[in-house]
Amino acid sequence: MKMTKVKKALSLVSLILVSSAFAQTTKFKVTLDAGHGDHDFGAVYHGYVEKNIALGVVLKVGKILEQDPSIQVNYTRKSDVFVDLVERANIANRADANLFVSIHCNANKNQEAYGTETYVMGLSKSASSLEVAKKENAVITLEENYKQKYAGYNPNSPESIISATVAQEEYMDQSIDFAHKVQDNFDIKLNRKVRGVKQAPFMVLHKAFMPRVLIEMGFISNKEEGAYLNSEEGQLNVAKSIADAIFRLKADHFGGSVPVLDIQKSEKPIKKDTIKKVTENKPVKETLSVNQTTRDAIKAVENKSAALDKNKPVFKIQIKASKSLIELKSENFNGLDKISMVLEGDFYKYLYGETNDYEVSKKLLAEAKAKGYDSAFIVPFKGGIKISLNEAVKNK
């Protein structure tokens, strides 16, 4: 009798331990990387120091995320220390992170430049993107034995690090998805100028084997934007915007809820010659026309979808997001046909193709990228409602 009780007690303890271990493995792991540190100051303008701003924002993002027990946060640095670029990626790899976020400030000799950018790993034909990568990658010259450590890599030629493996490519879609979430938040929730999602060959992203992005929060070379990023209020609201994007990525791909964060909008620094008149009312006829066009487009897509099994996930490829309504003609989308559109907030999201087969959707994604949509990614729907890719693949 006593032995039976002992066995039951041991079984209960084993169950608790197994459950506890399972709970730990199901945590969403985020590695936050504050750019630069110690003798590497990063960009310095008008008394604003990049390494300090980056660390301030990272610690604030981490504090917000750590309030969610389903999220585990680790840091490449939590103080003013120097960490090698490759070691930053290794920290994320050892933590088996689900997401790597490297946070920086931008700078330019043209001190009128301003706005946010979010980068994913990749080649770029853009001179400005390559210049940003060159600036961030130049940090390796401050490391000991960097020539031996990074043999074959020339910091003045960022393209030389491009040898992305298949294992890295599988994370590209989520990286782009998250980058768009960050930029959307900066634009809509924070009211900052956005310069878009871009690709560039960053060393710190190259060796991280998970979805990963590098965020340029704004230009500290711009006196007004630098003052905002250097302020406690600015850093807190930028941190909330980034944290909100992380919560949304987790909810979309791994499940969970999105807490409501009080993000205070800021005034955008705007050049006088770019200020538009906003007092003019649009004709009622034009507004009705846009709404009707939207409804007609959605109805047409629903008719085309009749052959699909609507009880199963439907995979589409998001190729573009815009505040402008674009007529759904193939010539407007680099020759792609079967274009649909959904309206989310202030943005029209344009989608290519539709299929119940996840493997087919990968081919559609390849077709979209071949047509020049490098930032395209897979978006699943069920019953007309967007669901997470993780849920869609699991239930297909």
Protein Blocks (a to p, Z undefined) as FASTA:
>chain_A
ZZmmmmmmmmmmmmmmmmmmmmmmmpccdddddeeehjlnbjaeehiafklmmmmmmmmm
mmmmmmpmkbccddfbfcdcdddfklmmmmmmmnopabdcdddddddfblmbgcddddde
dddfbfklmmmmmmmmmmmmmpghklmmmgoiafklmklmgccdfklmmmmmmmmmmmmm
mmmmmmmmnopacebjcddddfklmmpccddddddfbjfkbmklmmmmmpmklmmmmmmm
mmmmmmmmmmmmngpaddddddddddddddfklpccfkbccdfklmmmmmmmmmmmmmmm
mmmmmmpcfkbccddddfbdcfbdcddbfklngoiahiacddehjbccddedjdfbfklm
mmmmmmmmmnopamgccdddeehiacdfklmmmmZZ
